[in-house]
């Protein structure tokens, strides 16, 4: 149908030209305009032109630049078949659809990404269509099945996979999402998108996630605070059922496999293993850089099961269905870590030992975490300001105090008692406050612990000042050194032993290591104080410097605090100070260098103290004990040389007589009168008094004789000194200008 079209500038509205002329032409033009507008608004692709899509190849990472309000469409064409794909439960190669599902992974460092995926039906940017699946996050994944099971309700032994007959084409839309803590950025944001495929032999990650919003959720979910974080994965399924699955509607275990007494729910056929990979090595928080290239390279190296096992560090594995798929880890603010979980079909690995086990393994979408926030999320430190000025000043003060303690601790033993006791009490109070009042902020807990520790240290010093308990103070100082040694002992692979996962076993072993050092070295108090003050002080010095260097030396004592505060920390603890994985540090050479420097500096400080103070000075006496001893000396000096004994008081008639005295008395004769007995008693008392007076007079005479002898001895000494002076200076000589001159 043709018409003669005549256009004017005034008649062109919004890019549409209305026909002039016949009535039929006007009706047709209006109808076409309405359909065109409706197609553009609905954006269904029926009336509008096909939108532009960027081609994406499976297994290759593609960088995409997004701005606020913009979206990018990506298309993945899945190969129809894959030659050499080994079929499940068959000994021969077969030609099946290459991929039974596609997993899209999108990663951004700072901003949230909205990822939408739809199979077969084209989806264009800014489409309002809700067809397909979507997810929002910084590390986000969406899994799209290419077909379905023959019995989607409950998987049985007869269930088979039914691929879609159409050409597998999957579309994805990427756009930025708004964050409640941070508005959409005005500058461009780089996002990476990767597509991964899986065939029928691979377990479907998140394919049995009952608590998820979608049937298949391959995402790993993070929850974190200042002390620790947890990674949770949804249950996977086995892709296709195995022969003995029975009629159970289950996807993660087989009921008749395993010991039904110890494992009533059956043994798990799927094994979950979490791995982690550090984006960078150890370093000072002041010098850490957050490059997007490190993030994108790290997540790309954790995309497949082979890459994860080759590049990551194994954290822990679980195989029982009843075990939660949650792993806890330490947090080091600013240390970027990539986590991923490998799910393995152990039943088929056992049944086919000659096959490559990786054809029965799949992974989830890797997730990255920095231990801090780029968007000022509450409860997390800011990635751009990891350490405040107060923290840096405190680190410098700790280093200086530690150096003073290491070099002059024995010389100022009184100050050492107060300092070491305050440190020990502050550490204990920090544990108590963190366990009992965790709702307090970190600064509030640290302030309360510091104030309580200083007060308790003052009371400890007061106890030493009053009771002069030097031995008790040496045991306390040695216990602090023993605690430091124990922390290093459990920072070795010894801390990974299953025996010490129990808190009671760990506490008893730790207490034994703490007490053995002061008990053994208490035989030589000076040696105990020398070793303890030098090593503890040098550790404080090196820990303060570590704030600027960035090794993991300070984390050794911090791990003891976390073990006492965090629940189940022993079960999730992994890593050693002498390996490439210890509390977020991945630089073994730096750790060993700092430890060697600590030992060398401690030995130097020991030599300085021994040369200057330990050989010359003994432990000081407390002021109260010194004052009490001085008062006793003054009292002894004021007492007379001879104590003048006074005669005993005269015994009255009613005074009781001792049994021994009664035994010495002669027996009373018959007819002996009481008056004669009293007279005899009086005579005996007089005789006893006379004897005492004679003894006292003899003592006075001996004392007078001693005084007379001392006086004569002094006179002889004076005469001898006078004679010596006369011999040196003859008579008539006087001293002038230091020389004798005779007149």
C-alpha positions in Angstrom: 0.0 0.0 0.0 1.6 3.2 -1.1 0.7 6.8 -0.4 2.0 10.2 -1.5 3.5 11.7 1.7 3.9 15.4 2.2 5.8 16.5 5.3 6.2 19.9 6.9 8.5 20.9 9.7 5.5 21.8 11.9 3.9 18.4 11.3 7.0 16.3 12.5 6.3 15.5 16.2 8.7 13.5 18.2 10.3 12.0 15.1 7.0 10.7 13.7 5.5 12.1 10.4 1.7 12.1 10.1 0.3 11.5 6.5 -1.5 14.3 4.7 -4.1 13.6 2.2 -6.7 10.8 2.2 -8.6 9.6 5.2 -7.3 6.0 4.8 -3.7 7.3 4.9 -4.3 9.1 8.1 -5.8 6.1 9.8 -2.8 3.9 8.7 -0.3 6.5 9.9 -1.9 6.9 13.3 -2.1 3.1 13.7 1.6 2.6 12.8 2.6 5.4 15.2 0.6 3.9 18.0 2.2 0.5 17.4 5.6 1.9 17.2 5.3 3.9 20.4 3.9 0.8 22.2 6.7 -1.3 21.0 9.3 1.2 22.1 7.8 1.5 25.6 7.3 -2.2 26.1 10.7 -3.0 24.6 9.7 -6.5 23.8 11.7 -6.7 20.6 8.7 -7.4 18.4 8.2 -3.9 17.0 11.4 -2.2 18.1 14.7 -2.8 16.4 17.0 -5.4 18.0 19.2 -3.9 20.7 23.0 -4.2 20.6 24.6 -6.9 22.6 28.3 -7.5 23.4 29.4 -11.0 22.7 30.8 -13.0 25.6 32.8 -16.3 25.3 32.4 -18.9 28.0 35.4 -19.0 30.3 36.8 -15.5 29.4 36.5 -12.5 31.7 35.3 -9.3 30.1 35.6 -5.8 31.5 32.6 -3.5 31.1 32.4 0.2 32.0 29.1 1.4 33.6 27.9 4.8 34.6 24.9 5.8 36.7 21.7 5.3 34.7 23.4 3.2 32.0 23.1 -0.5 31.2 25.0 -3.0 29.0 23.6 -6.1 27.3 25.7 -9.2 26.8 24.9 -12.3 24.8 26.4 -15.8 25.2 25.9 -18.3 22.4 26.4 -21.8 23.9 27.9 -24.6 21.7 25.3 -27.2 20.7 27.5 -30.2 21.6 30.8 -30.9 23.1 32.9 -33.8 21.7 34.6 -35.8 24.3 32.3 -35.0 27.2 32.1 -38.1 29.4 28.5 -39.1 30.2 27.4 -39.8 33.7 27.5 -43.5 34.7 28.9 -44.5 31.3 32.4 -45.8 30.4 32.3 -44.3 26.9 32.4 -40.8 25.5 29.2 -39.5 24.1 27.9 -36.5 22.3 25.5 -34.6 24.6 24.7 -30.9 25.0 27.9 -29.2 26.0 26.5 -27.4 29.0 23.4 -28.1 31.1 23.7 -24.8 33.0 25.5 -21.4 32.7 26.8 -19.4 35.6 27.4 -15.7 35.3 29.7 -13.9 37.7 29.9 -10.1 38.0 32.3 -8.3 40.2 32.9 -4.7 41.2 35.0 -3.3 43.9 33.0 -0.4 45.3 29.5 -0.2 43.9 26.6 -2.7 43.8 25.9 -4.4 40.5 22.4 -5.5 39.3 22.8 -8.6 37.1 19.8 -10.0 35.1 20.0 -13.2 33.1 17.4 -14.7 30.7 17.8 -17.7 28.3 16.5 -17.8 24.7 14.3 -14.6 25.0 16.2 -11.4 24.2 16.4 -8.9 27.0 17.5 -5.3 26.3 18.8 -2.6 28.6 16.2 -0.6 30.6 13.7 -3.3 30.0 10.9 -3.5 32.6 10.4 -7.2 31.9 10.7 -9.5 34.9 11.5 -12.5 32.8 14.6 -14.4 33.9 16.7 -14.2 37.1 18.5 -11.4 38.8 20.8 -10.7 41.7 22.4 -7.6 43.3 25.8 -7.4 44.9 29.4 -6.5 44.5 30.3 -10.2 43.9 27.1 -11.6 42.4 26.3 -14.7 40.4 23.2 -16.0 38.5 22.8 -19.6 37.4 20.6 -20.4 34.3 19.6 -24.0 33.5 19.5 -25.0 29.8 16.7 -27.5 30.1 15.1 -29.2 33.0 14.7 -32.5 34.8 12.0 -34.9 33.7 10.6 -34.9 37.3 11.3 -31.4 38.7 9.3 -32.0 41.8 11.2 -34.9 43.4 14.3 -36.4 42.0 14.2 -40.1 41.7 16.3 -42.8 40.1 14.2 -42.6 36.9 14.8 -38.9 36.6 16.6 -37.8 33.4 17.8 -34.5 32.0 15.8 -33.0 29.1 17.8 -30.3 27.3 15.9 -27.6 25.5 15.6 -28.1 21.7 16.2 -24.5 20.9 19.6 -23.0 20.2 21.0 -22.1 23.7 21.5 -18.4 23.8 21.7 -16.6 27.1 21.3 -12.8 27.6 22.6 -10.8 30.5 22.0 -7.2 31.5 24.5 -5.3 33.7 23.7 -2.0 35.5 24.7 -0.2 38.7 22.4 -0.5 41.7 21.9 2.1 44.4 23.5 1.6 47.8 21.7 2.9 50.9 25.1 4.0 52.3 26.4 5.5 49.1 24.6 7.1 46.1 25.3 6.2 42.5 28.7 7.4 41.5 29.2 10.1 38.9 32.4 8.6 37.6 32.5 5.5 35.5 32.7 2.1 37.3 34.5 -0.9 35.9 32.7 -4.3 36.2 33.9 -7.7 35.1 31.5 -10.3 33.8 32.4 -14.0 33.3 30.3 -16.9 32.1 31.1 -20.5 33.2 29.4 -23.6 32.0 28.7 -27.0 33.6 27.6 -30.3 32.1 25.5 -33.1 33.6 28.3 -34.7 35.6 28.9 -31.6 37.7 27.0 -30.8 40.9 24.9 -27.7 40.6 26.1 -25.1 43.1 23.2 -23.8 45.1 20.9 -26.2 43.3 19.2 -27.3 46.5 19.1 -24.1 48.4 15.8 -24.3 50.2 16.1 -20.9 52.0 17.1 -19.0 48.9 14.7 -16.9 46.8 15.4 -18.9 43.6 15.8 -22.6 42.9 19.5 -22.3 42.1 21.6 -19.7 43.9 25.4 -20.0 43.4 26.2 -17.0 45.6 28.2 -17.1 48.8 26.8 -14.9 51.5 29.1 -12.9 53.9 28.4 -11.6 57.4 31.1 -9.8 59.3 31.9 -7.6 62.2 35.2 -6.2 63.5 36.5 -9.5 64.8 35.4 -12.2 62.4 33.4 -13.0 59.3 31.4 -16.0 58.2 30.9 -17.4 54.6 27.7 -19.4 54.0 26.9 -21.5 50.9 23.5 -22.9 49.9 23.2 -26.7 49.4 24.0 -28.1 46.0 22.5 -31.1 44.2 24.0 -33.9 42.3 22.9 -32.8 38.9 21.3 -36.1 38.1 20.3 -38.8 40.6 22.3 -42.0 41.3 21.0 -45.5 41.1 20.3 -46.1 44.8 18.7 -42.8 45.6 15.4 -44.6 46.0 12.2 -42.6 46.1 13.5 -40.0 48.6 13.1 -36.4 47.6 16.6 -35.4 48.5 19.6 -33.9 46.7 22.5 -34.2 49.2 22.5 -37.6 50.7 21.7 -41.3 50.2 19.7 -42.9 53.0 21.1 -46.5 52.7 24.7 -45.5 52.4 26.8 -45.5 55.5 26.3 -46.5 59.2 22.7 -45.8 60.1 23.5 -45.9 63.8 26.1 -43.1 63.8 24.7 -41.4 60.7 20.9 -41.8 60.8 20.5 -39.3 58.0 22.9 -41.0 55.7 26.3 -40.1 54.6 26.8 -37.1 52.4 27.5 -37.6 48.7 28.6 -34.0 48.3 31.7 -32.7 49.9 32.0 -28.9 50.5 35.5 -27.4 50.8 36.2 -23.7 51.3 39.3 -22.1 49.9 40.7 -18.6 50.1 43.2 -16.5 48.2 44.8 -13.4 49.4 44.9 -10.5 46.9 48.1 -9.1 48.4 50.8 -10.0 50.9 51.3 -8.5 54.4 51.8 -4.8 54.6 51.3 -1.8 56.7 47.7 -0.4 56.8 49.3 3.0 55.9 50.7 1.6 52.6 47.9 -0.7 51.4 46.5 0.0 48.0 43.2 -1.2 46.7 43.7 -1.7 43.0 40.8 -3.0 41.0 43.2 -5.0 38.8 44.2 -7.1 41.9 40.5 -7.9 42.6 39.7 -8.8 39.0 42.8 -11.0 38.6 42.0 -12.8 41.9 38.4 -13.6 41.2 39.4 -14.8 37.7 41.9 -17.2 39.2 39.1 -18.7 41.5 36.5 -19.4 38.8 36.9 -23.2 38.3 37.5 -26.1 40.6 41.0 -26.6 39.1 41.9 -23.0 39.6 40.5 -22.9 43.1 42.5 -25.9 44.3 45.7 -24.6 42.6 45.6 -21.0 43.6 43.7 -21.1 46.9 44.4 -22.3 50.5 42.1 -24.9 51.9 40.3 -23.7 55.0 38.0 -26.6 55.9 35.9 -29.4 54.4 32.5 -30.8 55.4 30.6 -33.8 54.0 27.7 -34.5 56.3 24.4 -33.1 55.2 23.4 -32.0 58.7 26.6 -29.9 59.0 26.0 -26.2 58.3 27.7 -24.9 55.2 29.2 -22.0 57.1 32.9 -21.2 57.6 34.3 -18.5 60.0 37.5 -16.6 59.4 39.5 -13.8 61.0 39.4 -10.3 59.8 42.4 -8.0 59.1 41.0 -4.6 58.0 42.3 -3.8 54.6 43.5 -7.3 53.7 41.7 -8.4 50.5 40.6 -12.0 50.4 38.7 -14.0 47.8 36.6 -17.0 49.0 35.1 -19.8 47.0 33.7 -23.3 47.8 34.3 -26.4 45.8 31.5 -29.0 45.9 32.5 -32.5 45.0 30.4 -35.6 44.2 32.3 -38.1 46.3 30.2 -41.1 45.3 31.0 -40.9 41.6 34.7 -40.2 42.4 34.8 -43.5 44.3 32.9 -45.4 41.6 35.2 -44.1 38.9 38.7 -43.8 40.4 40.4 -43.8 37.0 38.5 -40.8 35.8 39.6 -37.2 36.4 37.9 -36.2 39.7 37.5 -32.7 38.4 34.6 -33.7 36.1 32.6 -34.3 39.3 33.5 -30.9 40.9 32.0 -27.5 40.5 32.4 -24.1 42.3 30.2 -21.3 43.5 30.6 -17.6 42.5 33.7 -16.3 44.2 33.2 -13.5 46.7 35.8 -10.9 47.7 36.1 -9.1 51.0 38.5 -6.4 52.4 37.5 -6.3 56.0 36.5 -2.7 55.6 34.0 -0.6 53.7 34.4 1.8 50.8 30.9 3.3 51.5 31.1 4.0 55.3 29.0 1.1 56.4 28.3 1.2 60.1 30.3 -1.2 62.3 33.2 -1.5 59.8 36.4 0.7 59.4 36.8 2.9 56.4 39.1 1.4 53.8 40.7 4.8 53.1 41.3 5.5 56.8 42.3 2.2 58.4 44.3 3.6 61.2 43.6 6.9 63.0 46.1 9.3 64.3 45.3 8.2 67.9 46.2 4.6 67.0 49.5 5.6 65.4 50.4 7.7 68.5 49.5 4.9 70.8 51.7 2.5 68.8 54.6 4.9 69.1 54.1 5.2 72.9 53.9 1.4 73.3 57.2 1.0 71.3 59.0 3.6 73.5 57.6 2.1 76.8 58.6 -1.4 75.6 62.1 -0.2 74.8 62.5 1.4 78.2 61.3 -1.9 79.9 63.6 -4.0 77.9 66.7 -1.9 78.6 66.1 -0.6 82.2 63.5 -2.9 83.6 65.7 -4.3 86.4 67.1 -0.9 87.3 63.5 0.5 87.8 62.0 -2.6 89.3 59.3 -0.6 91.0 58.0 0.9 87.8 58.3 -2.6 86.1 55.9 -4.0 88.7 53.3 -1.4 88.0 53.7 -1.5 84.2 53.7 -5.3 83.7 50.8 -5.8 86.2 48.8 -3.1 84.3 49.4 -4.8 81.0 48.3 -8.2 82.3 45.2 -6.8 84.0 44.2 -4.7 80.9 44.4 -7.8 78.7 42.2 -9.8 81.2 39.6 -7.0 81.5 39.5 -6.7 77.8 38.5 -10.3 77.5 35.9 -10.0 80.2 34.3 -6.9 78.7 34.3 -8.4 75.2 32.5 -11.5 76.5 30.0 -9.9 78.9 29.1 -6.6 77.2 29.7 -7.2 73.4 27.2 -4.6 72.6 29.7 -1.9 73.7 31.7 -0.3 70.9 35.4 -1.3 70.5 36.6 2.1 71.8 34.3 1.8 74.9 35.6 -1.7 75.7 39.2 -0.6 75.3 38.8 2.5 77.4 37.1 0.5 80.2 39.7 -2.2 80.1 42.6 0.3 80.2 41.1 2.2 83.1 40.4 -1.0 85.1 43.8 -2.5 84.2 45.7 0.6 85.5 43.6 0.6 88.7 44.3 -3.1 89.3 48.0 -2.5 88.5 48.0 0.2 91.2 46.5 -2.1 93.7 49.0 -4.8 92.8 51.8 -2.3 93.3 50.3 -1.3 96.7 50.2 -4.9 97.8 53.9 -5.2 97.0 54.6 -1.9 98.8 52.9 -3.1 102.0 53.9 -6.8 102.1 57.2 -6.6 100.2 56.1 -9.7 98.2 59.0 -9.6 95.7 58.7 -13.3 94.9 55.0 -13.0 94.0 55.8 -10.1 91.7 58.5 -12.1 90.0 55.9 -14.9 89.4 53.5 -12.4 87.9 56.2 -10.9 85.6 57.3 -14.4 84.6 53.7 -15.4 83.8 53.4 -12.5 81.3 56.5 -13.8 79.6 55.1 -17.4 79.8 51.8 -16.2 78.2 53.8 -14.7 75.3 55.7 -17.9 74.8 52.5 -19.9 74.9 50.9 -17.7 72.3 53.9 -18.4 70.0 53.6 -22.1 70.7 50.0 -22.2 69.6 50.7 -20.0 66.6 52.6 -23.0 65.2 50.9 -26.1 63.5 50.4 -27.3 67.1 47.4 -25.0 67.3 45.7 -26.9 64.4 45.6 -30.2 66.3 42.0 -31.4 66.8 42.7 -31.9 70.5 42.9 -28.2 71.1 39.6 -27.4 69.3 38.1 -27.9 72.7 38.3 -24.7 74.8 39.0 -26.6 78.1 41.9 -28.5 76.6 43.3 -25.4 75.1 42.9 -23.5 78.4 44.7 -26.1 80.5 47.5 -26.5 78.0 47.9 -22.7 77.8 48.0 -22.4 81.6 50.7 -25.1 81.8 52.9 -23.2 79.3 52.3 -20.0 81.2 53.3 -21.3 84.6 56.2 -23.5 83.7 58.5 -20.6 83.0 58.2 -18.6 86.3 58.3 -21.9 88.3 61.5 -23.1 86.8 63.3 -19.7 86.7 62.2 -18.6 90.2 65.2 -20.4 91.6 67.2 -17.4 90.2 65.0 -14.3 90.6 67.5 -12.0 88.8 67.6 -14.3 85.7 63.8 -14.6 85.7 63.4 -10.8 85.7 66.1 -10.3 83.2 64.6 -12.7 80.6 61.0 -11.6 81.2 61.6 -7.8 81.1 63.8 -8.1 78.0 61.6 -10.3 75.9 58.3 -8.7 76.9 59.6 -5.2 76.5 61.1 -6.0 73.0 57.9 -7.6 71.9 56.1 -4.3 72.8 58.7 -2.4 70.9 58.4 -4.6 67.8 54.6 -4.7 68.0 54.6 -0.9 68.0 56.8 -0.8 64.9 54.7 -3.5 63.3 52.0 -0.9 62.9 54.2 0.8 60.3 55.7 -2.4 58.9 52.7 -4.6 58.6 53.8 -8.1 59.5 51.8 -10.5 61.6 53.9 -10.3 64.8 51.2 -8.5 66.8 48.5 -11.0 65.7 50.2 -13.7 67.7 48.9 -12.3 71.0 45.7 -11.1 69.4 44.8 -14.7 68.4 44.8 -15.6 72.1 42.3 -12.8 72.7 40.1 -14.0 69.9 40.3 -17.6 71.2 39.0 -16.4 74.5 36.3 -14.1 73.2 34.9 -15.7 70.0 32.7 -18.8 70.1 33.9 -21.8 68.2 37.1 -19.9 67.2 39.1 -23.0 67.9 37.1 -25.1 65.4 37.5 -22.5 62.6 41.1 -21.6 63.5 43.6 -22.3 60.7 47.0 -21.2 59.7 50.4 -20.9 61.3 52.8 -18.0 61.9 55.4 -20.1 60.2 53.4 -20.5 57.0 51.9 -18.4 54.3 48.5 -18.3 56.0 48.1 -16.7 59.4 45.3 -14.4 60.3 45.2 -12.6 56.9 49.0 -12.4 56.4 50.6 -14.1 53.4 54.2 -13.1 53.6 56.3 -15.7 55.4 59.6 -14.0 54.8 58.4 -10.8 56.5 57.0 -12.8 59.5 60.2 -14.7 60.0 62.3 -11.5 59.6 60.3 -9.7 62.3 60.5 -12.7 64.7 64.3 -12.9 64.2 64.6 -9.2 64.8 62.6 -9.6 68.0 64.9 -12.3 69.3 68.1 -10.5 68.4 67.0 -7.2 70.0 65.9 -9.1 73.1 69.3 -10.7 73.5 71.0 -7.4 73.1 68.8 -5.8 75.8 69.5 -8.8 78.1 73.2 -8.2 77.7 72.8 -4.4 78.4 70.8 -5.1 81.6 73.2 -7.8 82.8 76.3 -5.6 82.3 74.9 -2.5 83.8 72.4 -3.4 86.4 71.8 -7.1 87.2 75.3 -7.8 88.5 75.3 -4.7 90.7 71.8 -4.2 91.9 69.6 -6.5 94.0 65.8 -6.2 94.2 64.8 -3.1 96.1 63.0 -3.3 99.4 59.5 -1.8 99.5 59.1 1.5 101.2 56.7 0.2 103.9 59.1 -2.6 104.8 62.1 -0.2 104.8 60.3 2.2 107.1 59.2 -0.6 109.5 62.8 -1.9 109.6 64.0 1.6 110.4 61.6 2.0 113.2 62.7 -1.3 114.7 66.3 -0.2 114.6 65.5 3.1 116.3 63.6 1.2 119.0 66.6 -1.1 119.5 69.0 1.8 119.7 66.9 3.6 122.3 66.7 0.6 124.6 69.3 0.7 127.6 72.2 -1.7 127.5 71.3 -3.2 130.9 67.8 -3.9 131.8 67.2 -3.0 135.5 65.2 -5.8 137.0 62.6 -4.9 139.6 61.9 -7.2 142.4 58.8 -9.4 141.9 55.7 -8.1 143.5 54.9 -9.4 146.9 52.6 -12.3 146.8 49.4 -11.8 148.8 48.0 -14.3 151.0 45.3 -15.2 148.5 47.8 -15.7 145.7 47.6 -19.2 144.2 50.6 -21.5 144.6 51.8 -23.4 141.6 51.7 -27.3 141.7 55.5 -27.5 141.3 56.0 -25.2 144.3 53.5 -27.4 146.3 55.5 -30.4 145.3 58.7 -28.9 146.7 57.1 -28.2 150.1 57.4 -30.8 152.9 54.4 -32.7 153.8 52.4 -31.3 156.7 52.8 -33.2 160.0 49.9 -34.2 162.0 48.9 -31.5 164.3 50.8 -28.9 162.3 49.0 -25.6 162.7 48.1 -23.2 159.9 50.0 -20.3 161.6 53.3 -22.2 161.4 52.6 -22.9 157.7 52.1 -19.2 156.9 55.3 -18.3 158.8 57.3 -20.9 156.9 55.9 -19.6 153.6 56.7 -16.0 154.5 60.3 -17.0 155.3 60.6 -18.8 151.9 59.4 -15.8 150.1 61.9 -13.5 151.9 64.7 -15.9 151.0 63.6 -15.9 147.3 63.5 -12.1 147.3 66.9 -11.8 148.8 68.3 -14.2 146.2 66.8 -12.1 143.4 68.2 -8.9 144.9 71.6 -10.5 145.2 71.4 -11.5 141.5 70.3 -8.0 140.5 73.1 -6.5 142.5 75.7 -8.8 140.9 74.4 -7.9 137.4 74.6 -4.1 138.3 78.2 -4.6 139.5 79.1 -6.5 136.3 77.5 -3.7 134.2 79.3 -1.0 136.1 82.5 -2.9 135.7 81.9 -3.1 131.9 81.2 0.6 131.8 84.4 1.3 133.8 86.4 -0.8 131.4 84.9 0.9 128.3 85.7 4.3 129.9 89.3 3.3 130.6 89.6 2.0 127.0 88.4 5.3 125.6 90.9 7.2 127.8 93.7 5.0 126.5 92.7 5.6 122.9 92.6 9.4 123.6 96.1 9.3 125.1 97.4 7.3 122.2 96.0 9.7 119.7 97.4 12.7 121.6 100.9 11.1 121.6 100.7 10.5 117.9 99.8 14.2 117.3 102.7 15.3 119.4 105.1 13.2 117.5 103.9 14.6 114.2 103.7 18.2 115.3 106.4 19.1 117.9 105.7 21.5 120.6 105.7 25.2 119.5 105.0 24.4 115.9 102.0 26.0 114.0 100.6 25.4 110.6 100.9 28.2 108.0 100.2 27.7 104.3 100.0 23.9 104.9 103.6 23.6 106.3 104.9 23.5 109.9 106.8 26.7 110.9 108.7 27.0 114.2 108.5 30.1 116.3 
